[in-house]
Amino acid sequence: MSNWTILAVDDQETHRDLMRAALAAHGFVADTAGSGAEALALLDRSAYGLVLTDQIMPGMSGLELLIEIRARKPGLPVVIVTAHGSVDTAVAAMKAGATDYIQKPFSPEELLLVVQRVLERRELEEEVRSLRERVADPFRFHRLVSKSPKMLEVFERVRNLADLDSTVLVTGETGTGKELVAHAIHYHSARREQRFVTINCAALPETLLESELFGHQRGAFSGAVQTRRGKFEHATGGTLLLDEVGDVSPAVQVKLLRVLQEKEVQRVGSNESIAVDVRVIAATNRDLEAAVAEGGFRADLYYRLNVVRLHLPPLRERVEDVPVLAEHFLRAFSEKSGRRLTRLSPRAMAALLAYPWPGNVRELANVIERAAVMATGEEVAEVELPAAAPAGRAAADAGRAYDFDQPLKAGRDRVVADYERAYLSEWLRRLQGNLQLCAQHCGVDAKTLYRKMQEHGLHKRDFRP
C-alpha cells in the first residue's frame, strides 16, 4: 500500500504537517490542503487513494467536502476527523458516505491504523470486483476479450507482473490491442489511482517529441512562451505508455535511455534534473531486434525496455476469438445505440471466419459496427468485408446452413455425415490443426476426434498454416 497517495485536509498548518509526517514515516506519500476548495482543486488535477479531512473548517466544512467528493468521485474513500466526543458528527458523516472517522487528538499509530484499514478494505473490494468480472465473463479481462490460449496466457502474465513496476515491452501488429494491454497493466497495479499517460512517438517530429516527453523551459526555443512539464513529469506516480517507440529518433533514444537509467529528466533549455517516478510501458509493431541489428535502434535502450515482454498474436493466429469478439462488439454497439441486435447470422459469421483480418481486432470492430448500422432487424444478416477477402473461400461458399458454433454432440442427432465432416474441417481450419483445442471446442475427447478424422479422411497436416 506504500504506493497510495493520500490527501490530508485541515485549515491548521500544524495539523497538516503532523499528518503528513506520520504518514511519510510509514511509507505513504501525502499531499495537503488548507481548505475544502483547495482540496477539490487538487482532486481535479491528481488521483488519490484516500482523503483525510477535518470536520470543522471555515468556508467549507469536512461534511460538505465529503458530499462534494461523493458526487465527483463516488469510489474515493473519505475519513472524517472529528473533535473529541462529537459522536453526532461522526454518525452524520458515516450516513453521508464517509468510509471511517477518527477523533482528535489522535496518535500517529491511531492514524496509521485507520488509514491501513480503509486502504485494505478498498483493495479487497477491488479484488472481489475483479473476480466477479472474471466469473461473469470468463473471456473478458479488463477491456480485453479473448478465449485464445495465447491471449489467456497474456492475461495471466499481466496479472503477475502488474505490481512489479518493471518496464514492459508490448509487441504485435497494428490493431492487436497493445494499448489496451498497457491499460490493463496499469489498472491492476498499485499505481491505478494515478495517471495513465500515453504519447504516440510516431506522430510527432523529433523536436516536438523531445519537448512533449521531457518538457521545456520558457524561452528554450521559438514559441516556448512559458515553462511546460513533459509527459514524464505529468505521469509521475503513474504509468507512461510510449506507443510506437520503435519510431523514436536516435537523438531522443539517448535521452530516453538516460531517463530510464537515472529516473530523472532535464527539460529542454534547462540544466536542472527533476526526479520522476514513472512505470514505463513501451509498445511497437516493429521488429526491434532487427532494428538493433541494422543500427536503427540502440541496443542498450532495447535492453532497458525489454525487461518483460508481452507479444500479442495477430487475429489470424487466434481465429477462435473471431466469434467471441464479434459478439462482444455487437453487444457494445447495441448498448451504445439503444438498438436491439441479438446475433449474427450463420452466413455472416462464416464470412468473418473466412477473412484473414490484416487489420486485426480494430478492423473487426469496424466491420461489426458498419454491419450493425446497416442491419434492419435483430439479426445482422450480412457483413461487408474489404476486397482482400480470400477468393478461395468466399463468403457465399461459407454461408451454407451449417452453424459451426453449436457443439458437435448437439448437431449429431439432426444432421448427416457431410455436416459432421464439414464441422470437423471447419474447426480444424480455425485452430490450424491443433487437435487438443479442436476436441475441446467440438465437445469430444481426443480419441474420438482422431477416429472421426479417420472416418472422414481428414489429416492434421492439411490444416497446418
C-alpha positions as CSV (number, residue, x, y, z in Angstrom):
1,M,0.0,0.0,0.0
2,S,3.0,2.3,0.1
3,N,2.3,3.5,-3.5
4,W,-1.0,5.1,-2.5
5,T,-1.1,8.9,-2.3
6,I,-3.2,10.4,0.5
7,L,-4.8,13.9,0.6
8,A,-4.9,15.4,4.1
9,V,-7.2,18.4,4.5
10,D,-7.1,20.7,7.6
11,D,-7.2,24.5,8.0
12,Q,-4.4,24.4,10.6
13,E,-1.0,24.1,9.1
14,T,0.4,22.3,12.3
15,H,-2.2,19.5,12.0
16,R,-1.5,19.1,8.3
17,D,2.2,18.8,8.9
18,L,1.7,16.3,11.7
19,M,-0.5,14.1,9.5
20,R,1.9,14.3,6.5
21,A,4.9,13.4,8.8
22,A,3.1,10.5,10.4
23,L,2.1,9.1,7.0
24,A,5.5,9.6,5.5
25,A,7.1,7.7,8.4
26,H,5.2,4.6,7.2
27,G,5.9,5.0,3.5
28,F,2.9,6.9,2.4
29,V,3.0,9.9,0.1
30,A,0.7,12.7,1.3
31,D,-0.4,16.0,-0.2
32,T,-2.1,18.6,2.0
33,A,-4.8,21.2,1.5
34,G,-5.8,24.1,3.8
35,S,-9.4,24.3,2.7
36,G,-12.2,22.3,1.0
37,A,-11.8,24.4,-2.1
38,E,-8.1,23.7,-2.3
39,A,-8.8,20.0,-1.8
40,L,-11.3,19.9,-4.7
41,A,-8.8,21.7,-6.9
42,L,-6.1,19.0,-6.1
43,L,-8.6,16.2,-6.7
44,D,-9.3,17.6,-10.2
45,R,-5.6,17.5,-11.0
46,S,-4.4,14.4,-9.4
47,A,-5.6,10.9,-8.3
48,Y,-5.6,9.9,-4.6
49,G,-6.2,6.7,-2.7
50,L,-7.8,8.3,0.3
51,V,-8.8,11.7,1.7
52,L,-8.5,12.6,5.3
53,T,-10.4,15.8,6.2
54,D,-11.0,17.8,9.3
55,Q,-14.7,18.4,10.0
56,I,-14.6,21.9,11.4
57,M,-13.1,24.3,8.7
58,P,-14.0,27.8,7.6
59,G,-15.8,28.2,4.3
60,M,-16.5,24.5,3.6
61,S,-16.9,22.0,6.4
62,G,-15.5,18.5,6.2
63,L,-19.0,17.2,5.9
64,E,-19.7,19.5,2.9
65,L,-16.4,18.5,1.3
66,L,-17.4,14.8,1.8
67,I,-20.7,15.3,0.0
68,E,-18.9,17.1,-2.9
69,I,-16.4,14.3,-3.2
70,R,-19.1,11.7,-3.2
71,A,-20.7,13.5,-6.1
72,R,-17.5,13.8,-8.1
73,K,-15.6,10.6,-7.2
74,P,-18.0,8.1,-5.7
75,G,-15.4,5.4,-5.2
76,L,-12.9,7.5,-3.3
77,P,-12.7,6.7,0.4
78,V,-13.0,9.7,2.8
79,V,-12.1,9.6,6.5
80,I,-13.6,12.4,8.6
81,V,-11.5,13.9,11.5
82,T,-13.9,14.9,14.3
83,A,-13.4,16.7,17.6
84,H,-13.3,14.5,20.8
85,G,-16.7,13.4,21.9
86,S,-18.6,14.7,18.8
87,V,-20.4,11.4,18.2
88,D,-23.3,13.0,16.4
89,T,-20.9,14.5,13.8
90,A,-19.3,11.1,13.2
91,V,-22.7,9.5,12.8
92,A,-23.8,12.2,10.3
93,A,-20.5,11.7,8.4
94,M,-21.0,8.0,8.1
95,K,-24.6,8.4,6.9
96,A,-23.3,10.9,4.3
97,G,-20.9,8.3,2.9
98,A,-17.7,8.6,5.0
99,T,-15.7,5.4,4.9
100,D,-14.5,5.9,8.5
101,Y,-13.7,8.5,11.1
102,I,-11.1,9.3,13.7
103,Q,-11.3,11.6,16.7
104,K,-8.9,14.3,17.8
105,P,-6.5,14.2,19.4
106,F,-5.0,11.0,17.9
107,S,-1.6,9.5,17.9
108,P,0.4,8.6,14.8
109,E,-0.3,4.9,15.5
110,E,-4.1,5.5,15.6
111,L,-4.0,7.5,12.3
112,L,-2.0,4.7,10.6
113,L,-4.4,2.0,11.9
114,V,-7.4,3.8,10.3
115,V,-5.5,4.5,7.0
116,Q,-4.4,0.9,6.7
117,R,-7.8,-0.4,7.5
118,V,-9.5,1.8,4.9
119,L,-7.0,1.1,2.1
120,E,-7.0,-2.7,2.8
121,R,-10.8,-2.6,2.6
122,R,-10.6,-0.7,-0.7
123,E,-8.1,-3.2,-2.2
124,L,-10.2,-6.1,-1.1
125,E,-13.3,-4.6,-2.7
126,E,-11.5,-4.1,-6.0
127,E,-10.1,-7.6,-5.9
128,V,-13.6,-9.0,-5.3
129,R,-15.0,-6.9,-8.2
130,S,-12.3,-8.2,-10.5
131,L,-13.0,-11.8,-9.5
132,R,-16.7,-11.2,-10.1
133,E,-16.0,-9.9,-13.6
134,R,-13.9,-12.9,-14.4
135,V,-16.6,-15.3,-13.2
136,A,-19.4,-13.4,-15.0
137,D,-17.4,-13.3,-18.3
138,P,-14.6,-15.8,-18.4
139,F,-13.5,-14.5,-21.8
140,R,-13.1,-10.9,-20.6
141,F,-10.1,-9.3,-18.9
142,H,-10.3,-5.6,-18.1
143,R,-11.3,-4.2,-21.6
144,L,-9.8,-7.2,-23.5
145,V,-11.9,-10.1,-24.8
146,S,-10.5,-13.5,-25.7
147,K,-10.8,-17.2,-25.4
148,S,-7.5,-17.9,-27.2
149,P,-4.9,-19.9,-25.1
150,K,-2.2,-17.5,-26.4
151,M,-4.2,-14.4,-25.1
152,L,-5.3,-16.1,-21.9
153,E,-1.6,-16.6,-21.2
154,V,-1.0,-12.9,-21.8
155,F,-3.8,-12.0,-19.3
156,E,-2.2,-14.2,-16.7
157,R,1.2,-12.6,-17.2
158,V,-0.4,-9.2,-16.9
159,R,-1.8,-10.2,-13.5
160,N,1.5,-11.5,-12.3
161,L,3.7,-8.6,-13.5
162,A,1.3,-5.6,-12.8
163,D,2.7,-4.8,-9.4
164,L,6.4,-5.5,-10.2
165,D,7.0,-2.0,-11.6
166,S,9.3,-3.4,-14.2
167,T,9.5,-1.8,-17.7
168,V,7.3,-3.8,-20.1
169,L,7.6,-4.0,-23.9
170,V,4.4,-4.9,-25.7
171,T,4.8,-6.1,-29.3
172,G,2.4,-7.0,-32.0
173,E,0.9,-5.9,-35.3
174,T,-1.2,-2.8,-35.6
175,G,-4.7,-3.3,-34.2
176,T,-3.9,-6.2,-31.9
177,G,-4.7,-4.3,-28.7
178,K,-1.3,-3.2,-27.4
179,E,-2.7,0.0,-25.7
180,L,-5.5,-2.0,-24.1
181,V,-2.9,-4.4,-22.6
182,A,-0.9,-1.4,-21.3
183,H,-4.1,0.0,-19.7
184,A,-4.7,-3.5,-18.1
185,I,-1.2,-3.5,-16.6
186,H,-1.8,0.0,-15.1
187,Y,-5.3,-0.9,-13.8
188,H,-4.1,-4.0,-12.0
189,S,-1.0,-2.3,-10.5
190,A,-0.7,-0.2,-7.3
191,R,-0.4,2.9,-9.5
192,R,-4.0,2.5,-10.7
193,E,-5.2,5.6,-8.8
194,Q,-2.5,7.7,-10.5
195,R,-2.3,8.9,-14.1
196,F,-2.1,6.7,-17.2
197,V,-0.4,8.9,-19.8
198,T,0.1,8.0,-23.5
199,I,2.3,9.5,-26.1
200,N,2.5,8.3,-29.8
201,C,6.1,8.6,-30.6
202,A,5.5,8.2,-34.3
203,A,3.0,11.1,-34.6
204,L,5.5,13.9,-33.6
205,P,8.6,15.3,-35.2
206,E,11.8,14.9,-33.2
207,T,12.0,18.4,-31.7
208,L,8.3,18.4,-30.6
209,L,8.6,14.8,-29.3
210,E,11.5,15.8,-27.1
211,S,9.6,18.7,-25.7
212,E,6.5,16.6,-25.1
213,L,8.4,13.9,-23.3
214,F,10.8,15.9,-21.2
215,G,9.2,19.4,-21.0
216,H,10.8,22.7,-21.8
217,Q,11.8,26.0,-20.1
218,R,10.4,29.3,-21.1
219,G,12.4,30.7,-24.0
220,A,14.1,27.4,-24.8
221,F,13.0,27.8,-28.4
222,S,10.9,29.9,-30.6
223,G,7.3,29.7,-29.4
224,A,8.2,28.5,-25.8
225,V,6.4,31.4,-24.1
226,Q,6.1,29.5,-20.8
227,T,7.7,26.7,-18.9
228,R,5.9,23.4,-19.5
229,R,6.1,20.0,-17.9
230,G,6.7,17.0,-20.1
231,K,4.9,13.6,-20.1
232,F,7.3,12.0,-17.7
233,E,6.7,14.7,-15.1
234,H,3.0,14.6,-15.8
235,A,2.9,10.8,-15.3
236,T,4.9,10.8,-12.0
237,G,3.4,8.3,-9.7
238,G,1.6,6.6,-12.5
239,T,2.3,4.9,-15.8
240,L,3.6,6.3,-19.2
241,L,2.9,4.4,-22.4
242,L,5.5,5.1,-25.1
243,D,3.4,4.0,-28.1
244,E,5.3,3.2,-31.4
245,V,8.6,3.5,-29.5
246,G,10.4,1.9,-32.5
247,D,10.0,5.1,-34.5
248,V,11.9,7.3,-32.0
249,S,14.9,9.1,-33.5
250,P,18.5,8.3,-32.3
251,A,18.8,11.6,-30.5
252,V,15.7,11.1,-28.5
253,Q,16.7,7.4,-27.9
254,V,19.8,8.7,-26.0
255,K,17.6,10.9,-23.7
256,L,15.1,8.1,-23.1
257,L,17.9,5.8,-22.0
258,R,19.1,8.4,-19.5
259,V,15.6,8.8,-18.0
260,L,15.2,5.0,-17.6
261,Q,18.6,4.7,-16.0
262,E,18.7,7.8,-13.8
263,K,14.9,8.2,-13.1
264,E,15.2,11.9,-13.8
265,V,14.6,14.3,-16.7
266,Q,16.0,17.5,-17.9
267,R,13.6,19.9,-19.5
268,V,14.7,21.3,-22.9
269,G,16.7,24.5,-22.2
270,S,17.4,23.6,-18.5
271,N,20.4,22.1,-16.8
272,E,18.5,21.1,-13.7
273,S,17.5,17.4,-13.2
274,I,14.0,16.6,-12.0
275,A,13.3,13.2,-10.3
276,V,10.4,11.2,-11.8
277,D,8.7,8.1,-10.5
278,V,7.1,6.5,-13.6
279,R,6.3,3.0,-14.7
280,V,7.2,2.8,-18.4
281,I,5.4,0.6,-20.9
282,A,6.6,0.7,-24.5
283,A,4.7,-0.6,-27.5
284,T,5.7,-1.2,-31.0
285,N,4.7,-3.0,-34.2
286,R,8.3,-3.0,-35.4
287,D,10.9,-5.8,-35.1
288,L,13.2,-4.1,-32.7
289,E,15.8,-6.9,-32.8
290,A,16.1,-6.3,-36.5
291,A,16.3,-2.6,-36.0
292,V,19.1,-3.1,-33.4
293,A,21.0,-5.3,-35.9
294,E,20.6,-2.7,-38.6
295,G,21.8,0.1,-36.4
296,G,18.5,2.0,-36.3
297,F,17.7,1.3,-32.6
298,R,20.1,1.4,-29.7
299,A,20.8,-2.0,-28.2
300,D,21.2,-0.5,-24.6
301,L,17.8,1.2,-24.9
302,Y,16.2,-2.0,-26.3
303,Y,17.5,-4.0,-23.3
304,R,16.2,-1.3,-20.9
305,L,12.7,-1.5,-22.5
306,N,12.6,-5.3,-22.9
307,V,12.8,-6.2,-19.2
308,V,9.4,-8.0,-19.6
309,R,8.0,-8.7,-23.0
310,L,4.4,-9.4,-24.0
311,H,3.7,-10.4,-27.6
312,L,0.1,-10.1,-28.9
313,P,-0.6,-12.6,-31.7
314,P,-2.5,-11.4,-34.8
315,L,-6.2,-12.3,-35.1
316,R,-5.5,-14.7,-37.9
317,E,-3.5,-16.9,-35.4
318,R,-6.3,-17.0,-32.9
319,V,-9.4,-17.5,-35.1
320,E,-11.3,-18.9,-32.2
321,D,-11.5,-15.3,-30.9
322,V,-13.4,-14.1,-34.0
323,P,-16.9,-15.2,-32.9
324,V,-16.3,-14.0,-29.3
325,L,-15.0,-10.6,-30.4
326,A,-17.7,-10.2,-33.0
327,E,-20.5,-10.9,-30.5
328,H,-18.8,-8.6,-27.9
329,F,-18.6,-5.7,-30.4
330,L,-22.2,-6.3,-31.5
331,R,-23.4,-6.1,-27.8
332,A,-21.4,-2.9,-27.3
333,F,-22.9,-1.3,-30.3
334,S,-26.4,-2.3,-29.2
335,E,-25.9,-0.8,-25.8
336,K,-24.4,2.4,-27.2
337,S,-27.1,2.9,-29.9
338,G,-30.1,1.6,-28.0
339,R,-30.9,-0.8,-30.8
340,R,-31.8,-4.5,-30.2
341,L,-29.2,-6.5,-32.1
342,T,-29.0,-10.0,-30.7
343,R,-27.0,-12.1,-33.1
344,L,-25.0,-12.5,-36.3
345,S,-26.4,-14.9,-38.9
346,P,-24.5,-18.1,-39.7
347,R,-23.7,-16.7,-43.1
348,A,-22.3,-13.5,-41.6
349,M,-20.2,-15.5,-39.0
350,A,-18.9,-17.8,-41.7
351,A,-17.8,-14.8,-43.7
352,L,-16.0,-13.3,-40.7
353,L,-14.2,-16.6,-40.1
354,A,-13.1,-16.9,-43.7
355,Y,-11.4,-13.4,-43.7
356,P,-7.7,-13.1,-42.7
357,W,-8.0,-9.8,-40.8
358,P,-4.9,-7.9,-41.8
359,G,-6.1,-5.0,-39.6
360,N,-6.7,-7.4,-36.7
361,V,-9.2,-6.6,-33.8
362,R,-9.5,-3.0,-34.8
363,E,-10.6,-3.9,-38.3
364,L,-13.1,-6.5,-36.9
365,A,-14.6,-3.8,-34.6
366,N,-15.1,-1.5,-37.6
367,V,-16.7,-4.3,-39.7
368,I,-19.1,-5.2,-37.0
369,E,-20.1,-1.6,-36.4
370,R,-20.7,-1.0,-40.1
371,A,-22.8,-4.2,-40.4
372,A,-24.8,-3.2,-37.3
373,V,-25.6,0.2,-38.7
374,M,-27.0,-1.4,-41.8
375,A,-28.9,-4.2,-40.1
376,T,-32.7,-3.9,-40.3
377,G,-33.8,-6.4,-37.7
378,E,-32.4,-8.1,-34.6
379,E,-30.1,-10.2,-36.7
380,V,-27.1,-9.0,-38.6
381,A,-27.6,-11.0,-41.8
382,E,-24.6,-9.7,-43.9
383,V,-21.2,-8.2,-43.3
384,E,-19.3,-6.1,-45.8
385,L,-15.6,-7.2,-46.0
386,P,-12.8,-5.5,-47.9
387,A,-11.9,-6.8,-51.3
388,A,-8.9,-8.6,-49.7
389,A,-11.1,-11.4,-48.6
390,P,-9.7,-14.7,-49.9
391,A,-11.3,-15.8,-53.1
392,G,-10.7,-19.5,-52.4
393,R,-13.1,-19.3,-49.5
394,A,-15.7,-16.8,-50.4
395,A,-18.5,-15.8,-48.1
396,A,-21.1,-17.4,-50.3
397,D,-19.4,-20.7,-50.2
398,A,-19.0,-20.4,-46.4
399,G,-22.6,-19.4,-46.0
400,R,-24.2,-22.8,-46.1
401,A,-26.8,-23.5,-43.4
402,Y,-24.2,-25.1,-41.1
403,D,-23.9,-23.5,-37.7
404,F,-20.4,-24.4,-36.7
405,D,-20.6,-22.7,-33.4
406,Q,-23.0,-25.3,-31.9
407,P,-21.4,-28.2,-30.1
408,L,-20.9,-31.3,-32.2
409,K,-22.9,-33.5,-29.9
410,A,-25.9,-31.2,-30.3
411,G,-25.8,-31.5,-34.1
412,R,-25.1,-35.2,-34.4
413,D,-28.8,-36.2,-34.0
414,R,-30.0,-33.9,-36.7
415,V,-27.5,-33.9,-39.5
416,V,-26.0,-36.4,-41.8
417,A,-22.3,-37.3,-42.2
418,D,-21.4,-34.4,-44.5
419,Y,-22.3,-32.0,-41.8
420,E,-20.0,-33.8,-39.4
421,R,-17.2,-33.8,-41.9
422,A,-17.7,-30.1,-42.6
423,Y,-17.9,-29.3,-38.9
424,L,-14.6,-31.0,-38.1
425,S,-12.9,-29.5,-41.2
426,E,-14.1,-26.0,-40.1
427,W,-12.8,-26.3,-36.6
428,L,-9.5,-27.9,-37.7
429,R,-9.0,-25.0,-40.1
430,R,-9.9,-22.4,-37.4
431,L,-7.4,-23.9,-34.9
432,Q,-4.8,-24.6,-37.5
433,G,-4.7,-28.4,-36.9
434,N,-4.4,-28.2,-33.1
435,L,-6.2,-31.5,-32.2
436,Q,-6.3,-30.8,-28.5
437,L,-8.1,-27.5,-28.9
438,C,-10.3,-28.9,-31.7
439,A,-11.5,-31.7,-29.4
440,Q,-12.2,-29.3,-26.6
441,H,-14.3,-27.0,-28.9
442,C,-16.1,-29.9,-30.6
443,G,-17.2,-31.4,-27.2
444,V,-15.4,-34.8,-27.8
445,D,-12.3,-36.4,-26.4
446,A,-9.1,-36.6,-28.4
447,K,-9.5,-40.3,-29.2
448,T,-13.0,-39.8,-30.6
449,L,-11.8,-36.8,-32.7
450,Y,-8.9,-38.8,-34.2
451,R,-11.3,-41.7,-35.0
452,K,-13.8,-39.3,-36.7
453,M,-11.0,-37.7,-38.7
454,Q,-10.0,-41.1,-40.0
455,E,-13.6,-41.9,-40.9
456,H,-13.9,-38.7,-43.0
457,G,-10.4,-38.9,-44.5
458,L,-9.2,-35.8,-42.7
459,H,-5.5,-35.3,-41.9
460,K,-3.9,-32.9,-39.4
461,R,-1.2,-31.9,-41.9
462,D,-3.8,-30.4,-44.3
463,F,-4.8,-27.8,-41.7
464,R,-1.4,-26.6,-40.6
465,P,-0.5,-23.0,-41.5
